[in-house]
Structures are given as C-alpha cells and as structure tokens.
Amino acid sequence: MSKIAVVYYSGYGHTKVIAETFAAEIDATLIEIDQEGNIQDQDWDTLDAADAIVFGAPTYMANAPWQFKKFADASSKRWFTRAWTDKIFGGFTNSASLNGDKQVTLISLQTLASQHGGIW
C-alpha cells in the first residue's frame, strides 16, 4: 500500500476540514503547518518516506498564505538533496472569493512540486 501524506495550513479551519476528510478517505498521514509556518521535526521524516504528498492551503489575496510559503521555503533542504524526486504530488485550496483567484494558489503548489522533481 502506498504511503500518502497530506500537509496543510488552515487559518480559519476550512482547509483543515478538507484535509481531514480527504486524509481519512485515502488513509493518509495528516501534517499540519502551525500558525508560525512550521511542522514538527518528525513530520519531515514522514514526508521523506511518503510515496505521494498532497499540499493544502487556503487562498488569501490570490495566493497561498505566508505560513505555507515558509514551509515551502523550509523544504529547500529536500530540494538540495533531491529527497522528493519522483514522488507523486497533488494539491487543493479554498477561499470565500467568487472569482478565479484560486488558480494562482494551485499553480504555486504545482510549482513547489515541480521544483522538487515530483509528478503533479
């Protein structure tokens, strides 16, 4: 069976509900990015061991929040060692906006996966 990790940031709780529901449906490990943009040290090992990683972030002002971006920046050590090369990646977002601002957030999540050598 594949090991899947869902790593997400949720500012108001909506993204958390989606992440929890999704992770429960696919039996994935759930990793929460905290309000300071950090994950626990052991979570990096979980992400390294996963076959697939799903990113989740709300859309604020047409992009991912700074907490998710801090996590993305912290993943640069994995980029340097190519630790996540050839993993499968996915992503989701949500917002209260009625227009297409969520596309930019999804492109940001996809770019992070591509930089790591993953398959979106």
Secondary structure, DSSP 8 states (H G I E B T S, - for coil): ---EEEEEE-SSSHHHHHHHHHHHHHT-EEEEE-TTS---HHHHHHHHH-SEEEEE---BTTB--HHHHHHHHHTHHHHHHTTTTT-EEEEE---S-SSSTHHHHHHHHHHHHHHTT-B-
